[in-house]
Amino acid sequence: MTAKTIVRPAGAPAPVGPYNHAVRVGDLLFCSGQIPLDPATGNLVGADTPTQTQRVLENIQAVLTHERLSFAHVLKTTVFLVDLADFAQMNEVYSRYFTRDFPARSTIQVAALPRGARVEIEVVAHY
């Protein structure tokens, strides 16, 4: 069995529950869903989807950078939105971080997200 390595980058907001930022198994990195929390304060950032999406992707970037990875290493994303009407706004910001050789993606509308967030994104990356 391949050992798992827990990833806890200093530049990402603390988890809001009993989970880790990411877990590495072999050459795969499984990143927990990120919500738009400010790493310094732990508070929710922004009330609108574009601002929240940007903070979420910056939080993901902190995890990837800690592991010497970039968005180009991401294989799969899952986007959770509380309102699919916000899809275009989320997608516009998302496209600034994923610019080519896009990962596979699922987008799901959910009833609610932790701390009242409007968007959450999780990723799987390859070393």
N, C-alpha and C positions, 0 to 999 in steps of 0.2 A: 504494500500500500504506500502511495506517495504521501509524504508528510505535508501537513498544511502549515503555512506561516501566517500569523496574524499581522495585519498592517495597521499601524496607528500613527499616521502622519501628524506632526505638530501643527502644520498650517491649515488643518481642516477643523471645522467645528466639532465639538465633542458629540458623540452619539447621544440620542435622547432616550435610549433604552438599552436593554441587554444584548448588544450586538457590537461588532467592530466595523471600522470603515471599510475594510476589505480583507479578503482571505486569498492567499496565493496557494495554488496547488499545481505543482509541475510548472508548466509554462503558461498557465492561465491565472488571471486576476479577476476575482468576483467582487465587484464593488457594491456595497449596500446602497440603497436608494438615498439620495441626498435631497434635502429640502433647503430652502433659501435661508439658512442661518448664517449670521455674521460670525466668523471664527473667533473674533475678539470678545464679543459680548454674549454669544449664544442666542441672541434675539432674532426674530423673524425680520427679514429685509424686504421692504417694499410691499405695496398693496396690490400692484398690478402684475399681470403675467409676464410681460417683457422684463421688468426689473427682477422678478423672482427667478425667471429662467436664467438670466445672466449670472445671478449669485449661485444658483445650483450648479451651473457649468464651471464656475470658478472653484467651487468646492470639489467637484470631480477632478478638475485640473490639479488641485493640490494633492489629491491622492495619487493620480497618475505621475506627477512630477516626483513625488516622494519615491516612487518605484522606478524612476528614470524612463517613464513612458510618456507618450503624448496621445492626443485624440486619434492620431493615425493608427495607433495600436488597438483601438477599440473595435471589437468584432460585432457586438450586439448592444443595443440600448433598449430600455423599456421606459416609456414616458407615461406618467400618471397625471391626468388633468382632472380638476373638479368640474370643468365645463369644456366640452369639446368645441364650443364656440370660440375658445381661446387658442385653437390649434394653429391658425395662421400666425398669430403673434408669437407663440412659442417657437414655431418653425423658423421664423425670420431670425430670431436670436440664435437658435440651434445651428443654423446654416453658417453663422460666423465662426463657429468652433469646429464643425465638421465640414470641410471645404472640398474634399475630393475623396474618392474611394470610400464612399459612405458605408457605415456599418449597417447591418440588418437592424430593423427597428419595429417595435410595436408601440402603439399609443392607445391608452385605455382611459375611459372616463370612470372616475370613482366617486363615491358619495362624499368622501371627506379625506383629508390628509392630516398628519400630525401638525400640531401647533397652528392650525388654520391655514396652512400653505395652499397655494393654488396649483403648484406643480412639484413633482418629484421625479427624479431620473435615476435609474440604476444602469450600470454598464458591466460588460464582461470584456476584458482586454487580453491580448496575447503578448508575451514577452518576445 
